[in-house]
Amino acid sequence: MPQTSAPLLERDALASLNQLRNGPGALRLVSHLMTVVLGGVVWAQQGWPLALRLAGLLICGVGLATSFAPLHECCHRTAFRGRKLNDAVAWMAGLLSFYNSTYYRRYHQWHHRYTHQPGRDPELNDPVPTTVWAYLLELGGWNWWTAKLAGYRQLLWGDLSDLPYLSPKLIPQVRRSVRLQFAVYLALALGSLVSGTGFLFWFWLLPLAVGQPLLRFLLLAEHSGCSFSSDGTENTRTTLTNPAVRWLMWNMPFHAEHHLYPSLPFHALPAAHSPIAPHLSHCDRGYLAVHRQLLANLPALGLPA
């Protein structure tokens, strides 16, 4: 719910938009997986022109990296009607995008509870770029990879008692999920070695690294440069973009609408945009425009003293 004085969506409209459906999620999921597979098939064709193969590598990588989007939606359990289906798709999407859905669901709940509030929002524990070099490291994916490796090391073997969003009861469940995920990666690594194909590297790690900068470019716009207040109309940005990006990202560019009403399924966010948009402090046209603003104000992006 929005933290403003009056609701931005009428009760009847909200009830209608909140209806969960399987069809939109199934269509979006199939198309997303086909993006990964078709890109990978083109990348695998040794006899094809290099430019075409590299295009396939990029398409496969973008599909893998943006599998974060179905992970995100299914962790809210709004992409499909059934809880078990949401959880299964979230886990699979996390496997593809190098996230763990069991952990991410709790982390992300905390992010919604304390959106962009220093000392509370766990997303703000990651470095905020305040220089051009830091911005390039963030955009290139370096910060993400290093944080992922350190985070998984902690999830597998480290002390998790200092994470407020993981209760002692939940920690064993998270560890089991992470260990199962890495068992899958290990099985794929062993299969890659035995077969001599290097499948895990050539068709997952390399494409994911190639696609990651696009995801960083999109996600950096969600809260950077926004207010550190608890007001959902001020601390989150909606970015108006083209249909291809909205499709790949499962309508996540309507991010302020999502934060104000997280119960809305992804397919309802475009309809929610019209009544909400006039109340938003950050509703920008295009990611390039957003990043021009961010680059012009890099020192101001840091956490308040």
N, C-alpha and C positions, 0 to 999 in steps of 0.2 A: 504493500500500500504506500501511496505517496506521503511524504512527510511535509505536506503543505496544509493550509488552513481548510481547504475544501477539496472534495474528490474531483479529479479531472475527468473521470468517466462516470456517467450515470449508472445507477445500480442495474437497471435492465440491460443497458448496453454491455456492462461488464459481465453479467451473467451469460449473455449470448456469446460474447467473445471467449469466455472461459471454457466453452465446450470442447472436450478432448475428442480427437478423431484419429483413426489409424491411417487413413488414405494419404493425407499430405506427407506424413512422416515416411511411409513406405515408399512413395514416389521419390521423395528427396533422397532417402537412403540408397535406393537402387541406383539412381543417377550418380550419386557420389561415389559409390563403389565402382561403377562402370568407368568413371573418370580415372580412378586409380588403375584399374585393370587395362583399359585401352591405352593409357599413357605408357604403362609398363610393357605392353605387347609391342608398341612401336619402338620403344627404347631397346628392346631385346633383339630387333632385327639386324643382325650383323651386316647383311649385304645392302642395307638401305643407305641413302645419303646421310652423312653425318648431321647435317642441319635438321633433317626430319627426325632423326633419332634423338637429338638434343631437345627438340620440341616435345617429343614423347617423354623424355626424362623430366622436363619441367612440368608437364601436365600431370604426370604421376606424382611428382613431389608436391605440387600444389594440392592435389587430392589427398595425399597422406597428411600433410601439415594441417589442412583445414578440416580433417576429421575431428579436430578439436571442437568444431561447431556441433556435430551430432552428439559428441560426448557431453558438451555443455547443456544442450537441450534435454538430453535424456537424464542427466543428473538432476534436473529439475522435475523429472518424471511428468513432463507435459508434452513430449513429442508423440507419444502413443497413449492409448487409453489404459493399458495394463501396466502395473508396477513391474512385474517380472520382465516384460518385453523391454521396457525402458532401461531396466538395469542390465539386461543382456546386451543390448545395443551399445549402451554406455561403456561397458567393459571392453567390447570388441573395438569400438572407436578409440578408446584409450590405448589399446594395444597397438593400433595403427599409428597413432599420433604421439606415442611415448608419454602418455599420462596414465595414471591409475585412477579409475573411476571411483573406487571405494574410498580412497583418500580424498580425491578431488571434491567429491560431493560435500564432505564436511568442511573442507577448506573454503569452498565456494559459498556455503551457507553463511559462514562467518564474514566473508567478503560482502555479502548482501546485507547482513545485519549491521555492519559498520563501514559502509561504502566510503572509501577515500578519507577515512578519519585516521590521522596519524596515531600510531601506538595501538591501534585496534584492528584496522584492515590488514590482513596478512599479505595482500598484494603489495602493500607499501614496504614490505620487508625487502623486496627486490630493488636493486639500484635504480634510481630515477635519473635519466640522462640530463645533465646540466651543462655539458660541453659538447662540441661537435664530435670529438673522439668517442665520448661515452655514447652519444647518439648512434654513431656508426657501429659500435660494438653491440648495442642493443638491437639495431635493425638487422645486422648480419647474423644474429642468432647466437653469438658467443656467450652472452650472459645467460641465455636460456639453457644452452647445453651444459655449461658449468654448474648452474643452479640445479639442473635436472640430475646430474651425476651425484652431486653432493646430497641432494634431497633423497634420492633413492638409496644411497648408502645409509642415511639415517633411518629410512623406513625399513630397510632390511635388517639392520643390526644395531642402530643407535638408540639413544634415549629419546623417547617421544613424550615424556611427562610434561615438558614445558610448552607443548602445543595446546592451547586452550580449547581448540575445536575438536580434539580427540580425547574422549573420556577413557579411563582405564578399561572400561568394558569394551570399547570400540577398537582399542589398539590391536588385540589379537586378530580381529577380523580384518583390519587393514593389512597387517603383516602377512596373513594367509593369502590375501588377494595379490599383494605385490610379489610374493614368492611364486605364486602360480604364474603370474605374468612373466617373470624372469625365467621360469622353467620353460615357457613357450619360446622365449628368445633363445635360450640355451639349446633347445631341441632344434630350432631353425639354424643356429650356428653350427651345430654338429652335422646336421644334414647338408649344410653348405660345404663344409670341409670334406665330408665323405664323398659327396657327388662331384666335388671340384668345380662347382658352378659359382661359388661365392655369392649365393642368392641373397643372404641377409645383408651383405654390404651393397651389392649392385642394385638390388630392387627394394631396399628399405632404407638403410642408413644414408646412402648417397642421395637418393631422391628426397628423403625427408630433410636433409641438410640444404638441398637446393630450394625446396619449397618453403622452408622456415622463414626466410626474410619477408615473404609476402604476408605471412600470418603476423609476424612482429609489426609490420607496417600497419596492418589493420587494427591490431589490438592496442597498439600504443595510443591510438586516437580515442579510446573509450573514456579515459578519465584524465589523461595528461592535460595540464593547463586548466583544469576545472577547479572549482572551489573545494576546499577541504572541510566544508560544512556538512551537516547531516541532511541537508535539503536535497532530495532527489532530483529536483528540477535544476539544480546548480552544480552538483558534483559528478554528473555523467553527461557524456556527449552522444547525441544522435548524429550520424553522418549520412547525408543523402548521396547515394551512389547508384551505379548502374545495376541492371537486373542480374548480370552474371555474378557480381560480387555478392549481392543479396542471396542468390541461389546457393552459391558455394558456402556462404557463412550462415545459412539457415536463418536469415533475417536478423542476424546479430547487429548489423549497423543501426537498427532501431534500438539502440542500447539504453537510452534514457527511458523509453517506454517499457522496456523489459525490467529495468531496475525499479521503476515506479509500481509496476504490476507484474511481479515475477510469476504469478499463477497463469498468466496468459501463454497459451501455446505459440510456438514460433510463427505459425501460419496466420495468427490473429494480429500480429504486431503491425502490419501495414494499415489495417483498418483502425487500430488504436492511435495511429500517428496523427491523423487529422485533428481530433479534438485536443490532443496533448501538446502538439508542436508549438502553439502560440505561447505556452507557459514555460518553455524551455529556455534556459540561458545559453545553451550550447546546442544549436541545431545548424550544422555547417554543410555547405554544398561541396562535396567531393573531398577525398582523402588527401589529394595534393594540396588543396587549400588549407586543410587542417595542419599538415606537416610544415607548410610554409610559416604558419603561425607559431608552431612549436619551435622551429629553428630560430625564428626571430626573438623568441622569449625563453631560450634554453635555461639561463641562470634562474629564472623565476619558477621553473618547474619543480625545483627541489622542495623538500619538506619544510614547513615553517619552523623557525627557530623556537 
